[in-house]
């Protein structure tokens, strides 16, 4: 295997149809396989939850995303990346891509989300059809692993580890003629979250 081939391999990952293929610790598997809205689950495990939008712009989709969103080769997409924060601590790095062919009719709220939760809009829209979950252990060289680590290093007073074992899941959503692929990378701090059971009313 040449150096360039090894580099390409590190930048891709094999998405698996079953979480057991990752050999992930049970504590991670509970998050990876959680049904319903991840936003709702994170809110239930924190006193304060917020979405920090890192960017939302056009970009080139990742090599292992192209086929999933119906593209023959990697090309330009709408890209959105956020940190999902529980009690101000980043718990999940989320990455979303939408083909440029999608219209405002397909995804009417996507362009104006700002720091609102995408998950809330997806699970609250009866026209949205959710696909099956896929799972991956992201190698150090995978772009999303690199971006997640960079986001952690930018935290005030946090150097951030050079290497992290990062587990992720992704799901394809459809609405009208549009597709939207959401990848959620679970950061180590998610394992420290505890279910909030006190009455907040």
C-alpha positions as CSV (number, residue, x, y, z in Angstrom):
1,X,0.0,0.0,0.0
2,X,1.4,3.4,-1.0
3,X,1.6,6.4,1.3
4,X,-1.1,8.1,-0.7
5,X,-3.4,5.0,-0.5
6,X,-2.8,4.8,3.3
7,X,-3.7,8.5,3.6
8,X,-6.9,8.1,1.6
9,X,-7.8,5.1,3.8
10,X,-7.4,7.1,7.0
11,X,-9.7,9.8,5.6
12,X,-12.5,7.3,5.0
13,X,-14.4,4.9,7.2
14,X,-16.5,1.8,6.8
15,X,-20.0,2.5,8.0
16,X,-21.5,-0.5,9.7
17,X,-25.2,-1.5,9.9
18,X,-24.9,-2.8,13.4
19,X,-23.3,-1.1,16.4
20,X,-21.7,-4.3,17.7
21,X,-19.3,-4.2,14.8
22,X,-17.5,-1.3,16.4
23,X,-16.6,-3.1,19.7
24,X,-17.6,0.2,21.4
25,X,-18.0,0.2,25.2
26,X,-21.6,-0.3,26.4
27,X,-21.8,3.2,27.7
28,X,-21.2,4.5,24.1
29,X,-23.6,1.9,22.6
30,X,-26.5,3.4,24.7
31,X,-26.0,6.7,23.0
32,X,-25.3,5.4,19.5
33,X,-28.5,3.3,19.4
34,X,-30.8,5.8,21.1
35,X,-34.2,6.1,19.4
36,X,-35.9,9.3,18.7
37,X,-34.4,12.8,18.9
38,X,-30.8,13.0,20.2
39,X,-31.6,16.6,21.1
40,X,-34.4,15.5,23.4
41,X,-32.1,12.9,25.0
42,X,-29.4,15.4,25.6
43,X,-31.9,17.8,27.1
44,X,-33.0,15.1,29.5
45,X,-29.4,14.7,30.7
46,X,-28.6,18.4,31.3
47,X,-29.9,21.4,33.1
48,X,-29.1,23.7,30.1
49,X,-28.7,22.6,26.5
50,X,-27.7,24.7,23.5
51,X,-26.6,24.4,20.0
52,X,-23.3,26.2,19.0
53,X,-23.2,26.7,15.3
54,X,-19.6,26.4,14.1
55,X,-20.4,27.1,10.4
56,X,-23.1,26.7,7.8
57,X,-21.8,27.1,4.2
58,X,-21.1,25.4,0.9
59,X,-18.3,22.8,1.0
60,X,-17.2,19.6,-0.7
61,X,-18.8,16.5,0.8
62,X,-16.6,13.8,2.3
63,X,-15.7,10.8,0.1
64,X,-17.7,8.4,2.3
65,X,-20.8,10.6,2.1
66,X,-21.2,11.0,-1.6
67,X,-23.0,7.7,-2.4
68,X,-25.2,8.0,0.7
69,X,-26.7,11.3,-0.5
70,X,-27.1,10.1,-4.1
71,X,-24.0,11.7,-5.7
72,X,-21.7,9.7,-8.1
73,X,-18.6,11.4,-6.7
74,X,-17.8,14.0,-4.0
75,X,-19.1,17.4,-4.9
76,X,-20.4,20.7,-3.5
77,X,-23.0,20.5,-0.8
78,X,-24.5,22.7,1.9
79,X,-22.6,21.8,5.1
80,X,-23.6,22.6,8.7
81,X,-21.4,21.8,11.7
82,X,-22.4,22.4,15.3
83,X,-21.5,21.4,18.9
84,X,-24.3,20.2,21.1
85,X,-23.6,21.5,24.6
86,X,-24.9,20.1,27.8
87,X,-24.4,22.5,30.7
88,X,-21.9,24.3,28.4
89,X,-19.8,21.2,27.9
90,X,-19.5,19.9,24.3
91,X,-21.1,16.5,24.2
92,X,-21.7,15.9,20.5
93,X,-20.1,17.2,17.3
94,X,-22.8,17.1,14.6
95,X,-22.1,17.4,10.8
96,X,-24.9,17.7,8.2
97,X,-24.7,17.8,4.5
98,X,-27.5,18.6,2.0
99,X,-27.0,18.2,-1.8
100,X,-27.0,21.5,-3.7
101,X,-29.9,20.2,-5.8
102,X,-32.2,20.4,-2.7
103,X,-34.6,23.3,-2.7
104,X,-36.2,25.4,0.0
105,X,-39.4,23.4,-0.6
106,X,-37.5,20.2,0.3
107,X,-35.9,21.7,3.5
108,X,-37.7,25.0,4.2
109,X,-36.0,25.7,7.6
110,X,-32.5,24.5,7.0
111,X,-31.0,27.8,5.7
112,X,-32.3,29.7,8.6
113,X,-31.6,27.4,11.5
114,X,-28.9,29.5,13.2
115,X,-28.4,28.0,16.6
116,X,-31.7,26.2,16.7
117,X,-31.6,22.4,16.8
118,X,-31.9,20.6,13.5
119,X,-33.1,17.5,15.3
120,X,-36.2,19.3,16.7
121,X,-37.2,20.3,13.2
122,X,-36.6,16.9,11.7
123,X,-38.6,15.0,14.3
124,X,-41.4,17.6,14.4
125,X,-42.1,17.4,10.7
126,X,-44.5,14.6,9.6
127,X,-43.1,14.8,6.0
128,X,-39.6,13.8,7.0
129,X,-38.8,10.1,6.5
130,X,-35.9,8.8,8.6
131,X,-33.5,6.1,7.2
132,X,-31.6,3.5,9.2
133,X,-28.7,4.3,11.5
134,X,-25.2,3.4,10.5
135,X,-22.2,3.3,12.9
136,X,-18.5,3.9,12.7
137,X,-15.3,4.2,14.8
138,X,-13.6,7.2,13.3
139,X,-9.9,6.8,12.6
140,X,-7.6,9.6,13.6
141,X,-7.2,10.8,10.0
142,X,-10.9,11.0,9.3
143,X,-11.9,14.6,8.6
144,X,-14.7,14.5,11.2
145,X,-12.4,13.2,13.8
146,X,-10.0,16.0,13.1
147,X,-12.7,18.6,13.2
148,X,-14.1,17.3,16.4
149,X,-10.6,17.4,18.0
150,X,-10.0,20.9,16.7
151,X,-13.3,22.1,18.2
152,X,-12.3,20.7,21.6
153,X,-8.9,22.3,21.4
154,X,-10.5,25.7,20.8
155,X,-12.4,25.5,24.1
156,X,-11.1,28.1,26.5
157,X,-8.5,26.6,28.8
158,X,-8.7,23.2,27.1
159,X,-5.7,21.9,25.2
160,X,-7.6,18.8,24.0
161,X,-6.1,15.4,23.6
162,X,-4.1,14.7,20.5
163,X,-5.8,11.4,20.0
164,X,-9.4,10.4,20.8
165,X,-11.3,7.2,20.0
166,X,-14.4,8.7,18.5
167,X,-17.6,6.8,17.8
168,X,-20.2,8.1,15.4
169,X,-23.5,7.4,13.9
170,X,-25.2,8.8,10.8
171,X,-28.7,8.7,9.3
172,X,-30.2,9.8,6.0
173,X,-33.4,11.8,6.1
174,X,-35.7,12.4,3.1
175,X,-38.3,15.1,2.6
176,X,-40.1,15.6,-0.7
177,X,-37.3,15.2,-3.3
178,X,-34.5,16.2,-0.9
179,X,-32.0,14.2,1.1
180,X,-30.1,15.2,4.2
181,X,-27.4,13.3,5.9
182,X,-26.7,13.9,9.6
183,X,-23.6,12.5,11.3
184,X,-23.3,12.7,15.1
185,X,-19.8,12.2,16.7
186,X,-20.0,11.4,20.4
187,X,-17.4,13.2,22.5
188,X,-16.0,11.6,25.7
189,X,-17.9,14.0,27.9
190,X,-21.2,12.4,26.8
191,X,-20.4,9.5,29.1
192,X,-20.4,11.8,32.1
193,X,-24.0,12.9,31.6
194,X,-26.6,11.8,34.1
195,X,-30.4,11.7,33.6
196,X,-32.0,14.7,35.2
197,X,-34.9,13.3,37.2
198,X,-35.8,16.4,39.3
199,X,-39.1,18.2,38.7
200,X,-38.3,21.5,36.9
201,X,-41.8,22.9,36.9
